[in-house]
Amino acid sequence: MNSFRSLGRVLVNSSRFSQLATRSFSNGRLLTNSRSGLIKNFPKTHFKGFSSSNLLMRSGENDETLVQTLTEEVKYEKAEIAEQGDSEFIRSFVEKTGFKIIDSPGVSDVVIEKDFGNEKIHVRFTINDISNMENEVPNVEVFDESQDPNGEPTKIGDNQHRVEDDVSEFYVNLVLTITKPNAPTLQFNLVAEEGEIGINQMQFFNDPKEAIEQSSESDYVRRTVYLGPVFGQLSDDLKEGIDQFLEDRGIDTGLSMFIQDYIEYKEQKEYLRWLEQFSAFSKA
């Protein structure tokens, strides 16, 4: 997948728009009586070079250049997508795993789900995690495969000073929810990176809607529920059992690699859609 012209773009999380606070005055006379005084005392502003002709312009003087640039960008992205071919890797994944993909144009979240016996497997992730490529990686020690005279691995530094061979690697946050009749709903907060899946948290819900539904009420429940123990502090036998539990349900290396490929695939399509919308807006 070659969608990393996006490295030069800033991916913005739409959920972080700030809210505007409004202020009201209960005393109507305060607003009415003070308005004339405010106008009198308000400092005069002098606009240099102001021309009333600007008010009559139907578009900016540089709009035509912007439209031409957008047209070229759209043409380039379409050629890139055509060169990469169709989505054969998606069909192959669906056939081999039984997962169904739920994806809507213009929506960053993607859901894949399937049945496993009497269980329903539900995985949610977002293409916005492609921005994790540019985020700071936690500082961990890096060791060479060679050993020092004492038989210990040779430390070569930390990953803050390490240049990765493959800049396309990024980590993805996954929310795995497993439901089945007459049982609590089990949910995992996972991280997929470089073909591996790690467990951050696992918790239970009494109602499947609380775990899956995208609403303010369910979100509040998810933020206040007990998150469970630290996975790394569990016994080795229990951790091994949970790892095997996930692998049996297809939560494995293959899924991790597919999700990263799918994020790149969808991000490029969404970028093309964004360009086309921008172009349509500029031409209107």
N, C-alpha and C positions, 0 to 999 in steps of 0.2 A: 504494500500500500504506500503510495507516495503522496500523502496529504499534508506534508509538513512545510508547505508554503505558509501554513498556519502558524509557524514559529514566529513570523513577523507580525502576527496579529494578536491583539489582546482579546482573550476570551473573557467575557463579562458574565458573572453569575447574576441572572435577572432577579433572583430573590433578595439581592442586597440593595435595592433602591431605597433611599431614605424616605421617611414619611414627613409630610409637612404638618406642623402644628398650627392650629388656628386659634385666634383669640377673639372673644366677643365682648361687647360692652352692654351691660344690662341697663345702664342709664342713657336713654336716647338723647337727653338734653346735653350730656357731656360731649357727645360726638358733634351735635348740631352747633352748640354755642362755641366750641373751640375751633371749629373748622376755619372760620374767617380769620381768627388770630394766627392759626398755623400758616395759612396762605400768605398773610402779610409778612410774617417773620421768616418765611422760607427763603433761603438764599437764591438769588438769581443765577441761572446757568447760561453761559454763553457757548453756543455751538459754532465752531469755526468751520467754514466751508460747507455749511449745510445747504442743501438744495432740495426744493420741493419736488424736483423731477424724480428723485429717488423713490418717492411714494407711488409713482405711476409705473415703475418698472415691474414687468411680469415675472422676471427671473433675475438671478445674479449674473454679473458680467462673466463669471468663470464657470457657469453651469454647463455650457456646451463642452468645455474641456473635460469636466467631470463625467459627463455622459459618454464621451468618447473613451475615456479611461475605463469606465465600467463595462462598456461594450467589449473592449479588448480583454478585460479580465474574465468576463463570461465566456468568451470564445476560447480562451486558454484553458479554463477549468473544464469545459465540455470536452475539449480535445484530450485532456489528461484522463478523464473518466472513461472516454471511449477507448483509449490506449490500454487501460488496465483491464478492459473486458468486463464480462458480466459478473454476477455475484455467485459464481459456482461454489465458492467456499461456504456460503450460507446454506445452499441446498444440501451440500454434503454433510454439514453439521446437523441439520434438522433430520436427515435420513438416518444418520448413525446414532444420534442421541435421543430422538423422540421429543426434543424440546420444540415448543411453538414460540415464535417471536412476535411480540406485540409492539409495534413501532408506528408512530404517527409523524408525518412531516411537520417540521417546525417545533416539535416537542423534544426536549433534551433527554428525558428519561426513556429508558427502554426496559421492557419486561420480557423475560423468557420463562416459560412454565411447562410442566408436564406432569403426568400422573405416574406414581410409583406405588404399585399395589393399591392400598386404600389411602395412600398419602397424596397430597397435592404439593408439588415443588414449585415455588414462586421465587424468582430472582430478579431484583431490580438494580439497575445501574444507570449512570448518566454519562453522556458524551462530554460533559463539561470537565470531567476528570482528566481530559487530555491536557488541560492546563497544568496538571501536576508535574508535567515534564519540565516546566520552568521553575517550579518551586524548589526550595532548599531541601536537600536530602538529609535526614538525620545523621549526625556525626557518629560513625561507627568505625572501629578499628579494622584495617584491611591487612591480611597476612598473605605472604608469598607461600607457594607450595613447598619451597625448600625449607630446610631446618637449620637451626643454629647448632653450635657444638654440644649444647645440652639436650638436643633432640626436640626442641620446641620450634613451632612455626616462626618464620622470620617476619617481623612486623615491617611493613613497607610504608606505613603512613595511615592517613584517614581519608575517607571518601570525599572530604571537602576539597582536597587538592588532587583528586583523581579525575582524569579525563576518560569518559566512557567511550568505548568503541562505537556503540550503537546509541545515537542520541534519541532514537525513537522510543526508548523504553520509558514507561510511565506507569504509575500504580493506579489501580482502580478500586474504589470502594463499592462493595457489593452488600446488598441486604437480602439474605436468604431466609425465606419463611416456609415452614413445613406445617401443614395442617392435616388432621385426620379426625374421623368421627369419635365423639366421646372422649376427647383428650385435649389437654391444653395445647395452645399453638406455640411452636418452638421457632425462635428467630435467632439468626446468626448475623453479626456484623463482621464481614470478611474484608480482606485486602488481597487483590490479585496483582502480582508483579513478577515479571520475568518467568512466566510459566508456573509460578507457585501461588498457592492460596494459603493465607494466614488467617488465624482466628483472633479477632479483637475481643468480642463479647458474645455471649449467648444468654438469652432471656426468654421468659414464658409470658403468654397472655391468655386470659380466660376467654376472650372473644377474638376470633380471627380478624374481624373488621378493625380492631384496635391495632393489629400488627400490619395490616395491608392498606387499609383505606387512607386515601390522601385527603384528609380533612383536618381542620383546626382541633377538633375534639380528639381525634385519634392521635394527632401529633403531640398533643398535651400528655396523653397517656404514655406514649413512647418515651417522652422526655422525663417522666416521673417514675417509670417502672424500675424495679430493682434490676440492675444490669448484669447481675451474676458475678461469680468470682473471677479473679484475674486468671485467664486461661493458662498462662505460664506457670502458675503456682499450683496447678492440679498435679496429681500423681502421674508418673509416666504411663502407667497402665491405662488410666482414664483418658489421658491425652491421646494415646495410641488408639483407643477404642473410638473416640470421637472422630479422629482422622479417618479411620476405616469406615465409620458410619457415613461420612460425607462422600468418600470415594465411591461407595456402593450406590449412591444416588447421582453420580455423574458430576459431583463438585470436585473437579480434579484439574490436572495440568491442561488437558484438552480444552476444558471450559475457559480457563484463564487465558489461554492463547487466543481462543476464538473471540472472547469479549474485547480484548485489546485490538484485534484486527477489525472487529465490527465497529468499534468506536472510531477508528481511523476512516473506515468506509463511510459511515454515516456523517461524520464531521465534514468530509469533503462535499457530500451531497447537500448538507445544510448550508455550507459556505456558498455553494453555487446558488442555492435558493435565496440566500441573503443578498448576494450580488444582483440577482434578477429583480428582487423586490426594490432594492436601492435604485436600480436603473429605471424601473417603472415609475418610482416616486419622482426621480429627477426629470423624467420626460413629461410628466403630467402637467 
